């Protein structure tokens, strides 16, 4: 694929070397990281701190930020370039031009077990040993990889991909163009038990899980259904591997949950919330629009929109930095405290001697 074709298809170019050097139009055969560059490939540079890579890269073309100095470096080395305010997004689109994830071809494998009352749309791909129970609905162009189990009355939207060994429980609703990765469980029972004099009595979880369109769920992630009502994941939200979303949680659109995030029951995330790896959120906590929490943060109370939280228990970012600085000085402060205690004890002893002399 010629560099000029790539520039056109990226759709976010501000300018490119083609304007001044139209003859510099290499054939591009793939994408590589700029740190591990190869000839005839395209990569990207996200900012000035990566400028040294331009001096040594073997890439034939680069996606650059809108930065004349970086562009001049590329020109000097004879590297074709396209500039954009979002080079990482440009690189993501370049990858999509050369690579598409494996998809099954449309058709139903003879080992699949599909209930007579299940409804399967057009151009659906169903792999080996898939089980689809009664009343389930599969939208057009869905792709269901081997050994997926879809429980009764669940629905899978148009163009959604279910990877091998994931499970969609009863009545769960998975929207259009979602991706559910290997081992994920959608709509499993919430953790509901009532204490009695005889021990814990199970509270059946009669609610549902709803995934809106374009949601992606990572490997071995679980999203639980509630006793009543619904657990909902908003449009275009992305959940990483090994994430736990408990019963009655409500995620708005475009939320990001990194690996091993744990949401307790009834947590509410407004749109554009970002939670780093291993963040834990307590029951019924509300996190405002655009708020962020750093890795391992423990959120035990409501978080205001736009806040950046860190630490256990979590505190605002600046407060956390100050606390961390103090924490790192604790050994020194402890030594100072012991010295002061010794000095105070010595002064008290001298004072006692003076008082005794004056009696």
ChimeraX attribute file (.defattr): number of C-alpha atoms within 10 A of each C-alpha:
attribute: neighborCount
match mode: 1-to-1
recipient: residues
	/A:1	13
	/A:2	11
	/A:3	24
	/A:4	19
	/A:5	12
	/A:6	18
	/A:7	21
	/A:8	10
	/A:9	14
	/A:10	18
	/A:11	11
	/A:12	17
	/A:13	20
	/A:14	13
	/A:15	14
	/A:16	21
	/A:17	22
	/A:18	16
	/A:19	9
	/A:20	9
	/A:21	12
	/A:22	11
	/A:23	10
	/A:24	19
	/A:25	19
	/A:26	17
	/A:27	17
	/A:28	20
	/A:29	14
	/A:30	18
	/A:31	25
	/A:32	18
	/A:33	15
	/A:34	20
	/A:35	17
	/A:36	11
	/A:37	18
	/A:38	17
	/A:39	15
	/A:40	17
	/A:41	21
	/A:42	30
	/A:43	28
	/A:44	28
	/A:45	23
	/A:46	18
	/A:47	13
	/A:48	12
	/A:49	8
	/A:50	14
	/A:51	16
	/A:52	13
	/A:53	14
	/A:54	21
	/A:55	12
	/A:56	12
	/A:57	21
	/A:58	21
	/A:59	25
	/A:60	25
	/A:61	27
	/A:62	26
	/A:63	26
	/A:64	30
	/A:65	24
	/A:66	20
	/A:67	13
	/A:68	11
	/A:69	11
	/A:70	21
	/A:71	22
	/A:72	14
	/A:73	15
	/A:74	22
	/A:75	16
	/A:76	11
	/A:77	14
	/A:78	14
	/A:79	22
	/A:80	25
	/A:81	27
	/A:82	26
	/A:83	25
	/A:84	21
	/A:85	15
	/A:86	16
	/A:87	23
	/A:88	17
	/A:89	16
	/A:90	26
	/A:91	23
	/A:92	13
	/A:93	17
	/A:94	21
	/A:95	16
	/A:96	13
	/A:97	15
	/A:98	12
	/A:99	11
	/A:100	8
	/A:101	6
	/A:102	6
	/A:103	13
	/A:104	17
	/A:105	13
	/A:106	16
	/A:107	13
	/A:108	18
	/A:109	14
	/A:110	11
	/A:111	14
	/A:112	17
	/A:113	16
	/A:114	19
	/A:115	14
	/A:116	11
	/A:117	14
	/A:118	18
	/A:119	17
	/A:120	19
	/A:121	16
	/A:122	13
	/A:123	16
	/A:124	22
	/A:125	21
	/A:126	29
	/A:127	24
	/A:128	17
	/A:129	19
	/A:130	23
	/A:131	20
	/A:132	27
	/A:133	22
	/A:134	18
	/A:135	18
	/A:136	24
	/A:137	21
	/A:138	25
	/A:139	22
	/A:140	18
	/A:141	21
	/A:142	27
	/A:143	26
	/A:144	29
	/A:145	23
	/A:146	21
	/A:147	19
	/A:148	24
	/A:149	22
	/A:150	28
	/A:151	20
	/A:152	20
	/A:153	20
	/A:154	24
	/A:155	24
	/A:156	29
	/A:157	23
	/A:158	21
	/A:159	21
	/A:160	26
	/A:161	23
	/A:162	27
	/A:163	22
	/A:164	22
	/A:165	21
	/A:166	25
	/A:167	24
	/A:168	27
	/A:169	24
	/A:170	25
	/A:171	21
	/A:172	27
	/A:173	23
	/A:174	28
	/A:175	21
	/A:176	22
	/A:177	21
	/A:178	26
	/A:179	21
	/A:180	27
	/A:181	23
	/A:182	20
	/A:183	21
	/A:184	24
	/A:185	24
	/A:186	27
	/A:187	31
	/A:188	21
	/A:189	24
	/A:190	23
	/A:191	17
	/A:192	15
	/A:193	12
	/A:194	9
	/A:195	9
	/A:196	8
	/A:197	6
	/A:198	6
	/A:199	9
	/A:200	11
	/A:201	12
	/A:202	11
	/A:203	14
	/A:204	14
	/A:205	19
	/A:206	15
	/A:207	21
	/A:208	26
	/A:209	29
	/A:210	21
	/A:211	27
	/A:212	22
	/A:213	22
	/A:214	22
	/A:215	24
	/A:216	22
	/A:217	29
	/A:218	22
	/A:219	21
	/A:220	19
	/A:221	24
	/A:222	26
	/A:223	28
	/A:224	28
	/A:225	31
	/A:226	27
	/A:227	18
	/A:228	13
	/A:229	14
	/A:230	20
	/A:231	27
	/A:232	23
	/A:233	28
	/A:234	21
	/A:235	21
	/A:236	20
	/A:237	25
	/A:238	21
	/A:239	26
	/A:240	21
	/A:241	21
	/A:242	21
	/A:243	25
	/A:244	22
	/A:245	29
	/A:246	25
	/A:247	31
	/A:248	26
	/A:249	27
	/A:250	22
	/A:251	24
	/A:252	20
	/A:253	22
	/A:254	20
	/A:255	24
	/A:256	20
	/A:257	27
	/A:258	20
	/A:259	21
	/A:260	21
	/A:261	25
	/A:262	22
	/A:263	25
	/A:264	20
	/A:265	23
	/A:266	20
	/A:267	22
	/A:268	22
	/A:269	25
	/A:270	19
	/A:271	21
	/A:272	21
	/A:273	24
	/A:274	22
	/A:275	26
	/A:276	20
	/A:277	21
	/A:278	19
	/A:279	25
	/A:280	24
	/A:281	26
	/A:282	17
	/A:283	17
	/A:284	18
	/A:285	20
	/A:286	22
	/A:287	26
	/A:288	19
	/A:289	20
	/A:290	18
	/A:291	21
	/A:292	24
	/A:293	27
	/A:294	18
	/A:295	19
	/A:296	19
	/A:297	23
	/A:298	21
	/A:299	24
	/A:300	16
	/A:301	15
	/A:302	15
	/A:303	22
	/A:304	15
	/A:305	17
	/A:306	14
	/A:307	18
	/A:308	20
	/A:309	25
	/A:310	24
	/A:311	21
	/A:312	14
	/A:313	14
	/A:314	23
	/A:315	20
	/A:316	14
	/A:317	17
	/A:318	12
	/A:319	14
	/A:320	18
	/A:321	14
	/A:322	10
	/A:323	14
	/A:324	13
	/A:325	11
	/A:326	13
	/A:327	12
	/A:328	10
	/A:329	11
	/A:330	12
	/A:331	11
	/A:332	11
	/A:333	13
	/A:334	11
	/A:335	11
	/A:336	12
	/A:337	12
	/A:338	11
	/A:339	12
	/A:340	12
	/A:341	12
	/A:342	12
	/A:343	12
	/A:344	12
	/A:345	12
	/A:346	12
	/A:347	12
	/A:348	12
	/A:349	12
	/A:350	12
	/A:351	12
	/A:352	12
	/A:353	11
	/A:354	11
	/A:355	10
	/A:356	9
	/A:357	8
	/A:358	7
	/A:359	5
